[in-house]
Amino acid sequence: MRDDVYEEMFRIEDTHWWYAAKQRIVASLIERYRPRPGRLAIADLGCGCGAMLTRLRADHDVVGVDPSPLAIEFSKRRGIDVLQGGFPDQIPLEQGKYDVVLLLDVIEHLEDDAAGVRAAAGVLRDGGVMIVTVPAYQWLWSDWDELHHHFRRYNRGMLRKVLSEAALRISLLSYANTTLFPLAAAARTVHKISRKKHETADMKVPPAPINATFRGLYSFERHFLGRLPIPFGLSVVAVAGRTSPAIGSTTAPHNP
């Protein structure tokens, strides 16, 4: 991604509703699908500026990997040590060591997403789980995706194929960020019609009451994600295991 995207991410990801809610959802999924009790070894690949790791480090042993020196510098400001590396051939982590691998809005940046997922799966230990989030629907493609150097947006079938090709057992595969989908899709459509381009990564935090409402609506999805069918959303989220099923799940996996 461009440096200004990382700068904007660092500025807003502790407060903006989208980042804050996604972090809460991911933390909830880790607890629901955890492969074993106790502190987990968690690798966040493509960790950006380290906000997710900051949230997890009190309860787990965490490590981040990112290709951007600027992202690594921002992570250090949060007290997070991040290793420099990329996909699929430069992941500087021990094979078969980690209980959880996170790929949070990462593989859409990879020209060969399947190779990236296979490489990430290699650092999972037997029974470990991978959590993946990606942006949904190619028809929502805009200059915003180009600004962030995306190669594609996904539907459930596309993400299922990538995970299956990596020999991962899918426990959850669902759309997410559903409540706000109509509003966001309409805004994206209006932007396309206006033909006004995003020239910078400026992503404004809404006024506090609106930001809090959106954060609450999105993060509430953690209570039914994977338990109830969600037919559409702005994102696709998956939980997939290396081989054996996660023992921490208290519910039957949603049919992917």
N, C-alpha and C positions, 0 to 999 in steps of 0.2 A: 504494500500500500504506500501511498505518498506520505511524506513526512507530515504534511499539514493534517492528514487524517489521524495519524497517531497523536499529534498535538491536541486536536479537538477531542479525541477519545479520552486522553488523560484529563482534560479540563472538565468533562461532564459526566464520566461514567460512574462516579460515586453518587450522583444525584439524579441524573436523567431517568425517567420512569422505565424506559426500555431496558437499559443496562441493569438497573437495580432489581427489576422484576425478574429478568432472566437469571441473574445470579441467585435469587431466592429459589427459583424453580429448579435450577441445576443442583443446588445444595440439597433440596428436598429429594430429588431423584437419586443422588448419591446415597442418602440414608435409606431410601426404600429398596434400592437394588444393591446395597453394599455386599461384597462377596464374603466378608468375615467380620466378626466383632472387633472393636478396638480401633486404634489409630490406623488409618489407611495410607498407603504410599500412592500419591496422586501426581500424575504428570499432566500438565496443561500445555498442549502442543499448539503453537500459534497463540500464545497467551496474551499478546498485546502488551498493555501497560501494567498488567499484574493485578487488576482489581479482583478477579475471581480468586486468585491465590491468596490475596489479603483476607478475603472472607473465610477461606478454608484453613489457614495455617494454624489457628488456635487448636483445632481438633485433629489435624492430620499432618503427615509429613509430605510437603509439597515441593515440586520443582516445576519450573517453567522453561519453555523453549520458544524462541522467536527469531526470525531472520533479521530483524531490524535493530541496528545499534541504538537508534533513538528510543524504541520501545524498551530495550534493556535498560537504558538510562532512566526512563520514567519509572520503571519497576524498582530500580535501586532507590529512587526517592521515596518509595513506599516501604523500603526495607526488605524487598524481595530480590534474591539473586536469581537471575535468569540466564540460561545458557544460550549462546547463539547457535542456530542451526536451522535447517530447512527440510523440505520434503521433496522426494521420498528418500534421498540418499544421505542426508546430513542430520540425522537425529542423534545427538550425542548422549544417548542414554543406554543403559545396560538392557539387554534383551531379557524378556520374561521376568521382570522385576516388579512391575507396578500393578496395584489392585484396581486402579481406575485411571483411564486415559480420557482426557477431555479434548474434543475437537469442536470448539464453539465458534460457529461462523468462520470456518477455516477452509474447508475443502472446496468451496466455491471459488477460492483464489488459486486453486491448483489446476493447471492444464490437464494433468493426468490425476484425477481425483481417486481413481481406483488404486493406483500405485501408492498414493499418499496414505490411504486407509490401510492398505496391507502393511506398509512400513510402520504405521502407528500401532497396529495390532501386534506387531512383533515385540513391543516392549511390555505388553500385558502378560501377567502370569496366568497360569492355568486357572480358570474360574473367574478371572478378572473381567471387568465390564468397561465398555467404551460408551461415552455419552457424546452424541453428535447433534449439533443444530445447524441448520442451513436456511437461507431465505427461500420462500415458496413462490412458485408459478413464474414460468418464463414470460407469460403475458404481462406481468408486472415489471418487466425489465425497463430500466430508464437510464438516463445519464448518471443517476446516482450510483448504479451498479458499475458503470464505466469509471467513475471517479474513484471507486473503491477497488478497481482492478478485479472485478468478478469475471469468471468465464461463463457462468450459467446460474440459473435459479432452478429449484427442484420441485418435483412432486413426490408423493410417497413412493411410487413405483421406481423412480430414478434412484432414490436413496436406498431402497430395499435391494436393488441390483448391486450397487456399490458395496454394501455391507455383506451381502451373500457371496460375492466374488472373493471377499477376504476371509471366507469360511467362518464368519461370525454368526452366532445364534441370536436372532432378534427377539428381544423380550418386549420391547415397546417401539411402536412406530406410529406417529400421530402428527397431525397438524397442531399448531399452537398459535397463541396470540390471536385468538378467534373473536373475542368480544369487540375488539377495536378494528377488526378487519374491514367492515363496510366503510368506516370513516377513512381509514388509511387508503383503501383501494380507490375511493372517490377522489381523495386528494391527489393520488398518483395519476389518475386519469385526467384531472383538470390540469395538472402540471404538464402532461404530455401534450394536451390540446393547445396550451398556451405557448408551447415550444420554447419556453424560457429554460435555459440550461443552468444546472448547478456548476458554478465556476470554482467554488471553494467547498471545503468540508464542514462549513458552519452548520451545526446542528443545535438549535437553540433549546434550552430547557424551558418548558412552558411555565406560566405563572404557578406559584406553589400549590394553590388548590386544585388546578387542573392536573399538574404533575402528580400530586398525591392520588387523585382519583384514577388516573391511567395506571399508575403503579399498582394500586390495589386491585383493579380489574384484571390486569395481566397476571400478577402474581397469584391471584386466587385460583387460577387454572391448575396450580400444583395439586390441588385437592382432588381433581377428577381426571387429570392427564393420565392416560393409560387405563383408567377405570371406566370411562364412558367414551363412546365414539365421538370424535371431533371431525366433522366432514370437511372443514376448510380452515385456513388461517394464514397469517403472514409468514409463518415459519414452519419447518418440519423438524421434529425432534425424534431421536431414536436412542434406545439403550440396547446394546448388543454385547453378548458375552463371548469370550475366547473359545470356551468349550462347554463347561458345565454351567447350569443355571445359577443365577445369584440366589444365595440362601436368605438374604435379608428381605426379599419381597414377601409381603403378606397377602398379596392378591394375585390372582391368576393373570398372566400377561395378556394384554389386549391383543386380539388377533391382528397381526400386521398385514 
